[in-house]
Amino acid sequence: MADVLSIINPATEALIQEIPVDDRATVAEKYARARAAQLGWAALPLADRIKCILRFRELLIERVDALAALLTAETGKPITQARNEILAVPGRIDFFVEHAAQVLAPERVYAEPAVALPGMGVLEEAIAQEPLGVIANISAWNYPYFVGGNVFIPALLMGNAVLYKPSEFATLTGGAIVSLLHESGIPQNIFIPIIGSGLSGAALLEQPIDGVFFTGSYATGQKIAIAAAPKLIRTQLELGGKDPAYVCADAKVAAAAAGLADGAFYNNGQSCCAVERIYVHIDVYDEFLEVFMATVKSFKLGDPTDPDTYLGPVSRKPQLSILADQVADALAKGATLRCGGERLNRPGWYFTPTVLTEVNHTMTVMQEETFGPVIGIQRVASDEEAVALMQDTPYGLTAAVYGTDRERAVGILHQLKTGSAYWNCCDRVSPRLPWSGRGHSGLGATLSLAGISTFLQPRAWHLRAG
Ligand code: TXE
């Protein structure tokens, strides 16, 4: 009998469903089907592929209520945030569709002005763009529509076949995405789900795929990179972070505090670009803390199916002990607990929103990815001290600086190695801009034109008329 995956509702701990998982044999069979179908898909006019993706766009909007309810049931994401995620995908699709032809277009880069070889015609040089082939899309649970869609939408548009492994913590949503794409006209053998946990993901990497696009943790990202290395295939890793924010002495403090509280706690802190540590200049610290605490206290914690809920349960049970350990470590080393710090006494994986102050970099909460509703706020005496602390991490996804002086903020951001730099904003992603990380935050970029062309490889044509 095939192994099964148990889908648990994080808000109630009730079993939603058991689903058979893929093993090596079924993964190999799915790979073979994708390989056989891919060239036919790539040979279609781009307009045909665009038509399918635009139908998918329509269906997302039409079915948002049911899709959001499913996402909330299996991940605990508050329903309003689930709807927000799904309804933001059409904007990304618009960007991809608008730029697909431009990225895919062949280019004639040289034509010999006169015949150089007697008896032969003139030479022409051209660049054609070809899809990678069959790619693996190994996805995460925290934003299945975003992080999956950033890969599978441009990959399909560019003519690739996609073996899509949703996270084991968002499998039902993954299944819904597969059904919607097939209903939209994407052939069954061009977008194929691989169901299961890391074992199914590892089996996928054993196949002779042409690229792997992964979203998840640094630890698993390393394993993916190691498995992919001997294949010499395109490898993209969208990993986590320990994203810092600094509030300068000249910041508009109330707006900064409200914005950063949202950046730290939106989606229960389970965003790759969630604000994970905050540094505040001593001159504005008290005012900042007052507004920050008031904002956190205004967040409604509870049933994620309630449209007013801002904080639901965390999506994965193991995260609860990571959060509790970080809080205990901070308190043992002298931090002050301003609120939260414990599980809710009710069924479900609820952790109360937690604010720690008097923190420092000996504490894990300021060093290791938290990925939950816990934030440390540290007082600093100067921009130089803030920069040194923000630099103290192996990660490099995003960094934010709040202040009224653009030159000063940009100067600080220039000293940090991150894929995204935010001035007076945070926890923000745009389809027009590349999403990438430095250091342990990843490899390669999704979104922007770079995030479309990454699903292509150039071919050089040297053409001499005979
Ligand atoms: O991640 P994993 P998980 C971080 C975050 C979170 C932690 C664990 O800190 O708490 O990771 O989450 C598949 N070969 N992020 O367990 O292990 C796995 O089945 C091939 C940050 O979800 O990285 C899933 O589909 N595949 C992040 C995917 O990899 C393997 C988002 C991610 O799993 C595999 C998510 C293997 N050996 C978690 N092992 C972000 N960037 O936002 C696992 N997988």
Boltz pocket constraint, residues with backbone or C-beta under 6 A from the ligand:
constraints:
  - pocket:
      binder: B
      contacts: [[A, 138], [A, 139], [A, 140], [A, 141], [A, 142], [A, 165], [A, 166], [A, 167], [A, 168], [A, 169], [A, 196], [A, 197], [A, 198], [A, 199], [A, 200], [A, 201], [A, 202], [A, 205], [A, 215], [A, 216], [A, 217], [A, 218], [A, 220], [A, 221], [A, 223], [A, 224], [A, 238], [A, 239], [A, 240], [A, 270], [A, 271], [A, 272], [A, 273], [A, 319], [A, 369], [A, 370], [A, 371]]
      max_distance: 6.0
